[in-house]
């Protein structure tokens, strides 16, 4: 478990560095040069033709530093969500396998719990850390030690609840990014409005190009941040839905494949 946490931390740091390198390289080599060309063309046409209406250039919309930071954070969050989805899908694959070999009509007695737990314990170490094997082993061990079916159901529910809380906690970084993206957009808005106010004298003299560009910074940063935030929240919702279904399906698996087969022998009976 500790090794898995270290690997996930390393993955998150590597994803952040990779996102920064890729996005910054694209901005330096493609986005900002093309945005400068589009901006120069619009400025020249605006001076020549007062009725000229500039098109909303994609490169101008995303060219500023706030938009670059927004794209970097979005890619970072998508990489983290992708890892979580992959892990969840791997865990769901275990639901298609028969880990408890119990035929219909056969009962599991407390003294048989050790034998039924051996196929689960024989799983690879990486798979034994998944929710379903841990819940099954916890239930079988509790049944062996207490011979109480209600205790088995309780320990499985506790195991699933703890896993649900752990998944919820591990999404803290993604939630922080989802909060940070609109905040960065707001910073761009403040910066753009401040630049526009600083060029108010030029606008009074008839030169509104600088004010227009500055207001573009303000509105474009907010626009990009809101679009990125909507996309990120959708992906996070899908991940949470997938994780919640995993927990509920694991509980159903334990009920159907194990708990309903448990039986406590009556006193004085012989098996």
C-alpha angles and dihedrals in degrees: 000000000000091000090052091054091051092049091050092049091050090048092052093050092046091048091052093049092045092049091050094049095047097044095043091049091052092048094049097045103032119007103048097040091051091043090053091052092049092046093050091050092050092048092051093047091047091056094046097043120031090195093055113128113203119222119235101258114208091218093052091050094055101031102098129091094251092056091048091053090047092054092047092052092045093053090046092053092045090053091052092046090048091054092049092049091050091051091048093050090050090054091048089056089068090062088069092058129080105237096165111055101211122145120215111276094021118120128213113225124198092253090053095055094091092055093049091050094057096081089052092048089050092064118109113275092249091056095043088065091061120104099250098054091044092050093047094048092046090052095047093047091049091048091051093050101039106022086217120130093197090057089053092053091047095051091048091050090048091050091051093045091051090050091050090051091048092052090048091051094048090058089064093100092051090050090051090053090048088055095043096053097064089042091056089049089053090051088055089050092053092046093049094048091048091052090049092052090050090058096047092112091059090051090052089055091053101263105117097160094097093047091048092051092048093050087048088058090053098048097037094053091052092046094051093044093052093048091049091047092052091050093047094049090051092052092046091051091052091050093050090048091052092049094047091051090050092055093047093046091050090053090049091048092053091048094048101038101035122004096055089054094053116109134177113214116235117248112270093018122124124216 
